[in-house]
Amino acid sequence: MGDKFEPLEEHLEQFIENVRQLGIIVSDFQPQGQTVLNQKINSMINGLKEIDACKTSLAQVHVPLEVFDYIDNGKNPQLYTKHCIEKALSKNEVIKGKIEVYRKFRQELLSQLEAVYPEQIEEYKALRKEP
């Protein structure tokens, strides 16, 4: 799985480095540095083409939009997975509690109904194959 991401990572790292170098060239621009500037711009264009070429190998990868919100907020995108797991565990505990409450309610309801309608409850238990 990680192998298909390596070319993209390499191209992105190279692109970031080119952008950094371009920023340095532009911030201290001298007219005699025009050819170097043009070369950097061309290398950035080529880098974008290489990044675009990686999209076919990553077409099946789906990233939840919330991950981009994490990135936009300056958070580590790996925290998204952690928070999703924490939310799932929390929700799981709530659901377990509800299941237990319904189980107890069912037992109490059967007990109360059995006191009032013993024959019907026996028939019901026989149909359900309950003890």
N, C-alpha and C positions, 0 to 999 in steps of 0.2 A: 504494500500500500504506500509506503513512504517513498519508494523508488520513483513513482510517477510525479511526486512533488519536487524532487531534487532539481530537475532542469529549471522549473519555475523559480525555485528559491535562488538558484545561481543567477538567473537572468534578472531577478528583482534586486539582488545584492549588487550586481554590476550596474544596474540602472540607477540605484540609489547613490552609488559611488560617482557615477557620471553627473548626476544632478548636483551632488556636493561640490565636485570639481568645477562644474559650470557656474555655480554660485560664487566660488572664489574668483573665477575669471571675470565674471560680470561685475563683482563688487570692486575690483581693482582694474577696470577695463582701460587698456591703452590701445590706441589705433593700430599699432603694429601687431597686436594680439588678435586681430580679426580672423586670421586663418585658423588659429588655435580654437577660437570661439566657434567658427563654422564647423571644424572637425568634431568638436564636442556636441554640437547640435545634431550633426549627422549621426554620431554614435548613439545619441539618445533616440533618434528616429529608428535606427536599426535595433536598438534595445526594445523599443515598443513593438516592433515587428516580431521579434523573438518571443516576447511575452505573449503577444497575440497568437503566435503559432502553438503555444502550449495549451491553448483552450480546448483543442480537440481531445487531448488525452485526459482532460479534467472535466469533460462534459457531464459525467455522471455524478460529480461531486456537488452536493447541495449544502449550502451554508445558511443556517437560520438567520433571518434579518436581525434578530436580537444581538447576534454576535457583533454586527457592525455598530449597533448602539453602544455596546461595551467599548469597542475601539474608539468611537467618536467621543466617548466620555473619558478617555484616557485610561481605561481599565484593561487589564490583561484579558485577552479573549478566552484564555483557558479557565478563567474564573466562571465563565458562562456555564461550562459543564458542571463545575462544582456546585453552583447555585441551582442548576436544574436537578441535580441529584438530591440536594438538600430539600428542595421543594417537593420532589417526588416522595422522599422518605416521610416528610411531614404529612403530606396528603395521605400516604399509606397508613400512618398511625391513626388519622382521623377516620378513615374508612374502616379500619380494623375495629375501632371503637363503635362505630355505627353497626357493624355486623354483629358484634357482641350484644349490643343493646337489642337489636331485632331478634337475636337468638333467645335472649332471656324473655323478651316480650312474647314470643311464640310459645315458649314453654309455659309461661304464666297463663296465657290465653287458653292453651290446651288444658291446663290444669283446671281453670275456672269453668270452661265449657264441659269438661268431663264431670264435674260436680253437678251440673245442671242437665246435661244430655249424655249420660254414660253410654247408652247403646249406640248412638250416632257417632260418638268419638271412637268407640271400639271399631265400628265399621270403617271409619275414616283411617284409623291406624292400620287396619288390615289391608285396606286398599293401598296405602302408602308403604306397607310392609315395615311399619315401625314397631318397636317393642312395646 
